[in-house]
């Protein structure tokens, strides 16, 4: 561990109460995707206080702050990303800073992401003389809901005139205790596309099937056919999941409805396979419906691409994590079929996506997206400190 790493660790200890206060405020006042007006204002007021310049209202309520290093010789342009939105979850934690917004909760750790980037910004700004590059601090709306705040910010000219050399994002990880971090390379998270189907036909009395088109039977066979797409049409070396969680046939015991609604999610770990499946799904759905004398309307809205963690960038960031935290605190995390709109960044820039441990040592706590999700606040020291160390050392 370098002398500077030790210095920064001491500074993060001193700054921890302020970072924790940011976290608790954000946790108390969560806002849903694309509604982060108060959160954005809170971040902007912090940046004003610290004298850090920024642009706001990028892709909605997004903010990008800029810190220029003062060390001669220049350096890299590094972007850090933290999301700000919460989830439509009713919190069940009994803590003094419990959500005050009914039915809305920071159940995915985005409050810790934002608070950590605020803490890192303060540290980096205080060390401007120690680096010569440019740090871009991105506070992003709408990660939890399509079309994705990352995509909206990029389309709104987020990096116009300041293309970053690398982009780094971290995420709270309840499978590791606070104080540790984990890395992975390659495709680390799946793409995510919603699949919406409406099967239409001539409904009628269930006792007279010969006089109608059985939309329920057609929809049921579409579900079966969709699973066969995954088992028979995909490359078996590329993981894929196609799950349907919504099947609404609003008839009765003896009534076949005129329409049945289906909704599901396609997850792929390969963009070429994703494009192939998005072309196959409508054909199979419509042809299966037609076999039962029905029609099928298909809606496949644009989803999130795969999230990549590029090998060279990740190796460099991991080295810095080892220097800042020690080898024993750095490990690997498994790739997973969940999705992140950080994938939009990773399709266009060299990126690293890592996870920071957030669970209390030896205690059981709620998983991501659950009403009892709650991080160990000590995780904020790791999240803010490592971001600051990466920014200064890059």
N, C-alpha and C positions, 0 to 999 in steps of 0.2 A: 504494500500500500504506500503510495507516494505521500510526500509531505503535504502537497496541496490537497490530496484527498482527505487527509486527516484534518486539515484546516477547514475544509468545506463541511466535514461531518460535525465539527464543533459548532460551526455557524448554523447548521440546520437544526441542531439541538436548541440553540438560542431562539431561532425563528419559529420553532414548532408550535408554541402557543398561538401565534398569529395564524399559521396555516390551519390549525385545528379550528380556530374561530371561523375562518372562511368556510371550512367544510361543514361546520354545524349550522351556520346560517343558510348555506345552500341546501342542506338536508331538510331544514325546516320549511323552506319555501320552494318546493320543486315545481317545475313547469313542464307541461307536455311538449312533444315535438312541434316545432315551428311556433310555439307560444312563449319562448324564453325571453320575453321583454324585460322582466325584472332582473333575471340572471345576467343578461347582457349589460344592463345598466350598472349592476353591482360590479361586474368586471371592469367596465369602463371607468367607473369612479375610482377603483383601485389603481388603474393605470394612470389616471390623472394625478393621483396623489404621489405616485412614484416617479412621475415625470417621464413616462415611457410613451412615445408616440404610437398611434394606432389608427386604423381605419375601421369603421363600424358599418353595420347594416349590409354586410356582404352575404348574398344568398339568403337574405332574411335577417335574422338577429346575429349573424356571425361577426366576429371581430378578428383582426390580425394586427398584433403589435410587432414592432420592429426594434431590435436593440443592435446597435452598431458597435463592434469592438474597436478599441483605440490602439491596440498594439500594432506597431509598424510591420509592414510586409503582407498585410491582408490575410485572407483565410477563406474557408468554405462558407457557403450559405446553407444553414441548417434550419429546417422547419420542424416544430413540435406541434402535435395536434391533441387537443382535449375536447371531448364532447360535453354538452351542457344539459341535455334534455332528460326528463324523467319518464316514468311509466304509469299507465292507468292501473295502479295497484294500491289497495288500502293497507297502510302500514299497521303491523301488529307488534312492533317493538315498543317496549315501555322504557323510553329514554327521555331526558329533558328536552332534547332537540328533535323530538318526533315531528313528522310532517304535519304542518298546519293547513295543508290543502287537502280537503276531503277527497279520497279516492285517487290521489296522485302521490307517488313515492319515488325516491331515488333508489330503486331496487336493482340497479345494475352498476352502481359505483361511479356514475358520471359526476356526482358532487365531489368525490375524491379526486377524479381526474382534473376537474377545473381548479379546485383548491391547490392541488399539487403544482399545476402549471403556474398559478399565481405566485406560489412560494418560490418556484424556480426562477420566475421572471425577476423577482426582487433580488435574489442572489446573483443572478447573471448581470443584472444592471449594476450592482455594486462592484462587480469584477470586470467592468468594461476594459480596464487597462491590462487585463491578463490574457486577452485574446484579440485576434485581428479580423475575424470573420463577421458575418451577419446572422443574427438569430431572428427567425420569424415564429411568432407565438400565435397559433391558430386556435381560437375558441369557437367551436363548431356547434351549430344547432342541428336538430333533426336526425340524429344517428339512428334512432329506434324505428323510424317510420319512412317508408318509401314516399318520394323518390330518393331520399337521402340528402342530408345537409352537406355532406362532402361534395357530392355531385353539383349541388346548387351553388356552393361557394366557388368551385372550380369554374363553372360556367359563367359566374359573375365576375371573372377576372381576378381571382384570389392572388395568383402569382404573376400577374402582368408586370413585367419590368423587373422581376426579382426571382427568377427561377431557382429553386433550391437544388443544391447538389444531392442532399439526402432529406428524407422525411421520416420522422420517428414518432410512433405512437405507443403508449403503454395502456394496459387494461388491468383493473383489479381482478385478482384470481383467488378464489376461495379454496382451491385445492393446495395452496401453499400458505404457511404461516407468514405473518408480517415480518419484514426484514429480508425476505428472499426475493429473487427474481428468476424468471425462466425464459428461455429462448427456443426458437425453432426456425428452420429455413425452408424455402420452397413455398408450396401452396399450404398455408397454415389454417385457412378457413374457407368454407365453401361459398359458392355463389348462392344467391337466394332469389327465386322467382315465384310469384304467386300464380296459381292456376285457378281460374274462375270459369265454371261451366254451368250452363242452364239447358237442361233437357226439356224439350217441348213436344207435346203430342195431344191426342184427343183422349182426355180422361173419361171416367164414367163409373158405372156400377161394377164393383169388384166381382160380382157374380156373373157378369156378362163380358168376359175378357175378349171374346171374339168380335165385340162391337166397338172396341177401343184400341188405342195404342198404349201399351203399358209403359209409362214413363219411369216408374219405379224399377221395373225389370231392366229397362234400357240403361238407367243410371247405374244400377248394380253391376251390370256387365261392363260398363265403362270403367268402374273402379277396378274390377278384376283385370281388364285389358291394360290399364295404366301400370299395374304391378308387373305385368308381363313385358311391358316396354323396358322396365329396369332390368329384368332378369335376362331378356333375350336380345335387346337392341343396343345396349350400352357395351362399351369396351370393358371387360371384366377386370382390367387392371386399373380402372378409374372409379373410385368410390362415387356412389350416387344414391340419393334418397328421394323418393316421390311419395309423400304422405298426404292423405286427405283427412281433414279433421271436421269437415262440415258436409252434412248430407241432410237436406231439408226436403221432405216429401209431405207437404201439408195437406194430406188427405184424411181418411178415417179408416176404421176397420174394414169397411165395405165401399170405400171411395178411392179410386185411382185419380190423383190430381193431374191437371193439365200440364204442370211443369214441376221439375225437381231441380234444386240448386245444389251444386257441389263446389267446394273450395278446398284447395290444398297448396302444398309448397314443394317446389323442385329444388334440390340442393345438389350441386356438382362440384367436383374438385378439379375440373379441366374445362377451360372456356370453349374449346372445340366441341367437346361432348355436350356442353350446355347448349350451344347453338343447334346442334343436331337434334337434341331432345325437344327443344322449343319448336322445331319444325315438325317433328313426328307427332307430338301430343294432339294438335288440332286434327290431324288426319285420322288418327285412331279414334278420337272421341266422336267425330262426325260420322265416320263410317260405321262405328258400333251402334250409334243411335239410329242410323238409317236402316240397319238390319232389323230393327224392331218397329219400323214405320214412324220413327221420331226424327226430330232435328236436334242439333246441339249448337248453341251459341258459345263461342270460346273467347275469353279475354285473358291475355297474358301481358300484363303491364310490365314495363321495364323494371328489372330488379337490380340487385347488387352483384357486381362481379366477384370473382374469387379474390381473396386477400393473400398477397405474396409477401414473404419476408426474404429479401434478396440476400444471397449468401455473403457477398463481400461486405455489404453494409452491416449485416447482422454480426458477422465475425468481428468487425471493428467495435461495434457498440458493446458486444459481449466482453471484449478485452477491457473496455473502460469500466464495465460493471464489476469485473473481477478485481480491478485495481481499487475501485471505490468501496466495494463491499467485502471482498475476500472470496477466494475460490469456493469455499464451503457454502456460500450463500447464493451461488449461481448454478442453475440446473437447466433441464430441458422440459418443455411442455409438449403434450401430444397434439397433433393436428386434430381438428374437430369439424363437424358438419354444420355448426352454427355459422352465422355470417356477420359481417361488419361492413359498413359503408366506407371504411378506410380502404377497401378494395379499389375504389375509384382513384385514390392517390397512387396505389401500388401498380395500377395499369399504366401510369404515365411517368412515374418518378422512381428513383432508387430508394427503397424503403426498408425499415425495420419495424416489426410489430412484436413487442415483447409483453410479458405479463409480470405484474408485481404481486407478491403474496399479500393477502389481506385478511386472513382468518386469524382469530385469537389462538395462541398456542394452547393445545390441549383442550379446546372447547368446541362444541358443536354449534354452528350458526347456520342461518338460512342460506340457501344457494341463490345464484343469480336469478333475478326476476321473481323471487318469492317475497311474501309480505314480511318475513323475518330476516331478510338480508341486512347485514350490518357489518361494516369493516372494523377491524382493530385499528384505532387511530394511529398507532405506531407505524402503520404502513405508509402514512403520509410523509414520514421522514425519508423513507427509502424512495418513494415516488418523486418527491420534490428534489431531494438531494441528487439522485442519479440523473434526472433531467438536467439539472444545473451543471453537473460535472461533465456530461456529454457535450452540452452546449459550449462550455468554456474550453474543453480539451480538443474539440473537433477543429 
